[in-house]
Amino acid sequence: MKKTVLKKYAHLLAAVGINVKKGQEVIIKAELDQPEFVRMLTAECYRLGARRVTVDFSDQRIDRLHAKHRTLTTLSELPSYELEKWRYRAEHLPSMIYLLSEDPDGMSDLDQAKIAKASRARMKHIKPLRDRMENKYPWCIAAVPGEAWAKKVFPDLKKNAAIERLWEAILHTSRCTDDPVAAWAAHNENLARRCAYLNGLAIRSLHYTSKNGTDLTVGMMPEGLFLAGGEYTLDGHFFNPNIPSEEVFSTPKRGEAEGIVYATRPLSYNGQLIENFSVRFEGGKAVEIHAEKNEALLREMIGMDEGAAYLGEVALVPYASPINDCGILFYNTLFDENAVCHLALGRGFHNCVRDYETRSFEENTALGVNDSIIHEDFMIGADDLSIVAQCENGQRIEIFKDGNWSF
């Protein structure tokens, strides 16, 4: 990929993603796949005024070795230096850029029960610090190609050709045009208009139906809001948390989901793919699941804690989205969740509650925001998906027809 194009992408992530301001501290978390681009991104953050940029590299293949060879006790430990990193972030609130590139199958054939137990143990220490940081710092999740990921998406191409093709797909769906900043300004404006319309309806439930068997009703909070695209931190810093992003999303009311939903794309979770699965809800809780591949892993996921079996997000994405239209299954949640409509199990978003900043974490939770150590999106969009909103005044309004917006 040409350096001139990659520099535009680096500028997009720094200027639009986290919106670097003079004097900010930035942490970039990345795998070892694209070090040259990471250097470009680091330089761009400094050019925009960052006072310190720290790159935190990791390697999924090493993580695999840890998971395989460490005992459960050792894997469950959070060393003091790792805990200090989280404490530093909670105190200083640096901006975060996460560059995804890992192999979708990179953690396959491991003891998933062991990994889940270790993750639960570590999150007991991390979650209180993560909760303290909620809505207080800018962050952006984006992607760069990894060799194994590229070959998974384009198995018929040679390594270099697959990486180049994946770069093209990432840049296209991320709106990395001749003027990415202007493209994202227009995109955010369009998404904001859709949010304004939905927020004016006083929606109390959403009913999803599809010929694949999906028949699910999800309750919404009276205080709930739909958000999309760019967001603001509590101190007014505007940023775009996902690049790319096509979703208009909200947090449903915990305990109010009834029916069954069928996933329409694989879910990449902990380096493995869960495929062809369904989830049935009663009283808001996932009470029955089936999957053709990795059903046990899905059960581990929804058993991570008490809140993991409840919904934390409803997200509306037209079937005719730029990501879906490109005809690529990315095997990566950042892209696949922005291809079609999706739901998420686990943690909800407090900023999807009107005037959330005036309440405590516990008060927003009491209103119906689900809490969990996980937040895992799974795709449910189809070319015939219908979504009908039941409004506070009793009116039923069609939101989606044949997989796309009805307004």
Buried (B, 14 or more C-beta within 10 A) or exposed (E): BEEEEBBBBBBBBBBBBBBBEEEBBBBBBBBBBBEEBBEBBBBBBBEBEBEEBEBEEEEBBEBBEEBBEBEEEEBBBBEEEEBEBBBBBBEEBBBBBBBBBBBBBBBBEBEBBBBBBBBBBBBEBBBEBBEBBBBEBBBBBBBBBBBBBBBBBBEEBEEEEBBBBBBBBBBBBBBBBEEBEEBBEEBBEEBBEBBEBBBEBBBBBBBBBBEBEBBBBBBBBEBBBBBBBBBEBEEEBEBBBBBBBBBBBBBBBBBBBBBBBBBBBBBBBBBBBBBBBBBBBEEBBBEEBEBEEBBEBBBBBBBBBEBBBBBBBBBBBBBEBBBBEBEBEBBBBBBBBBBBBBBBBBBBBBBBBEEBEEBEBEEBBEBBBBBBBBBBBBBBBBBBBBBBBBBEEEEEBEBBBEBBBEE
